[in-house]
Amino acid sequence: SLFPLVSSSSSSSSSSSSSVVSSSSSSSSSSLASSITTADDYNIGTSVPSLRTDDNESMDQGISNLMNNRDNEPPKLGQVAKMLPKETWDVDTPTSLFYFAVDMLAVITSMGFLDAVVTSDAYHSWPVYQQALAVMPLQVLTGFAMWCAWCIGHDAGHGVVSKDAKYGKAINRVVGEITHSMVCLTPFVPWALSHRKHHLGHNHIEKDYSHQWCIREEAEGYHPAVKASYYVRMLYLPFLYFMYLAVGIPDGNHVFFTGRMWEGHSLKEKGDAAISVAVSFATAGTLWSTMGTSDFAVVCMVPWLVMAFWLYMVTYLQHHSEDGKVYTDDTFTFERGAFETVDRDYGTWVNRMSHHMMDGHVMHHLFFTKVPHYRLEEATAALRKGMEERGQTHLYKRIDTPDYTQELVKQYYENWFYIDEAQVVREWKN
């Protein structure tokens, strides 16, 4: 990648995968995830706040902080787990498959209706501008349905569609291949690999995936192509997901298996990933040859761009805030990185139809292989209560974002992938 892996965007508002490319990869990744979730729950820190004896309220708060020693250090995973209801960990296969079926029905129905309109005699009798106006609402609706299905595949990538001892792995793989490789033309296994690496290194200045962290003060030293891309950033905004998958910026190519995401992975693992790529190509090729170029573009690819826009918008906003921080090797911990992600409220129904991808994102990053989407809302409410009881609400980020499209355009235009040097934590001070 031409982009240096250092530090990205600051936003004006204060916002994955246990399925991997082979059994050996799954084993090593699961081991790493297991080591994270069983980390020392009592490594809190030892800084002592000052007390003001002439101010009872400040003194009480100071005593509380002295006892807890945790003003800025987020709770360990074990401590967070104790805040949550026991149902949080219940991965119910029938419930997961119900949501999968609902979203697939929505995709098939909306895309089928769109295809019926596009292939009708009336449609072909209209001038081009009337055709565009007629199908635009259906394209937006179909693209949103595809986005919702993508979210189910996201659960599959983390292994939380099913935890069945005998069939769970197969169920996750099938659901992921259908929702991602087929519906969203996103090769499931390569995406799952890079996305899991994003979770393991979230908000690390170099080891994070899916995000470029570019330090604003170092911009003059960047490659000329990077500087040029900044000035034309709005032109390629709708195509960033395609660039991520097929061009390989920033993680590596999800189609041809080049780039840092494939370093250290075996030929067998790449062969498994190639199955997902083949499924995507076969799906696209079949639809294209059956429908013809024009209808394929109108019925499939424009909704795909809508889906991709939703995906990029949610991903960008839930990982960028004006007070967001990134960490170095010297200061990074899994919990610190997780609490730099952002919960955003897009509105009740958008949140629900998107399977709480936006308003349950902090919880998702804390336990990405443990909590299915239908447990996130309740678990997030418990997390907020628990952080309030600990006196650490300032560590939890939640932003009302009803004007989400405008917010993305605004933040992306103003910040692109830049973050200030002041937001890079190079030395930890509790």
HELIX and SHEET records of a PDB file:
HELIX    1   1 SER A   23  THR A   37  1                                  15    
HELIX    2   2 ASN A   56  ASN A   68  1                                  13    
HELIX    3   3 LEU A   77  MET A   83  1                                   7    
HELIX    4   4 LYS A   86  TRP A   89  5                                   4    
HELIX    5   5 THR A   93  VAL A  118  1                                  26    
HELIX    6   6 ASP A  121  SER A  125  1                                   5    
HELIX    7   7 VAL A  128  GLY A  157  1                                  30    
HELIX    8   8 GLY A  168  GLY A  176  1                                   9    
HELIX    9   9 GLU A  177  VAL A  183  3                                   7    
HELIX   10  10 PHE A  188  LEU A  200  1                                  13    
HELIX   11  11 ARG A  216  GLY A  221  5                                   6    
HELIX   12  12 PRO A  224  TYR A  231  1                                   8    
HELIX   13  13 LEU A  237  PHE A  239  5                                   3    
HELIX   14  14 LEU A  240  PHE A  242  1                                   3    
HELIX   15  15 MET A  243  VAL A  247  3                                   5    
HELIX   16  16 ARG A  260  TRP A  262  5                                   3    
HELIX   17  17 LEU A  267  MET A  291  1                                  25    
HELIX   18  18 THR A  293  PHE A  296  1                                   4    
HELIX   19  19 ALA A  297  MET A  301  3                                   5    
HELIX   20  20 VAL A  302  LEU A  317  1                                  16    
HELIX   21  21 PHE A  334  ALA A  338  1                                   5    
HELIX   22  22 THR A  348  MET A  353  1                                   6    
HELIX   23  23 HIS A  361  LEU A  366  1                                   6    
HELIX   24  24 HIS A  373  ARG A  375  5                                   3    
HELIX   25  25 LEU A  376  GLU A  389  1                                  14    
HELIX   26  26 THR A  393  LEU A  395  5                                   3    
HELIX   27  27 TYR A  404  ASN A  415  1                                  12    
HELIX   28  28 GLU A  421  GLN A  423  5                                   3    
SHEET    1   A 2 CYS A 214  ILE A 215  0                                        
SHEET    2   A 2 TYR A 418  ILE A 419  1                                        
SHEET    1   B 2 VAL A 326  TYR A 327  0                                        
SHEET    2   B 2 VAL A 424  VAL A 425  1                                        
SHEET    1   C 2 ASP A 343  ASP A 345  0                                        
SHEET    2   C 2 ARG A 398  ASP A 400  1                                        
END                                                                             
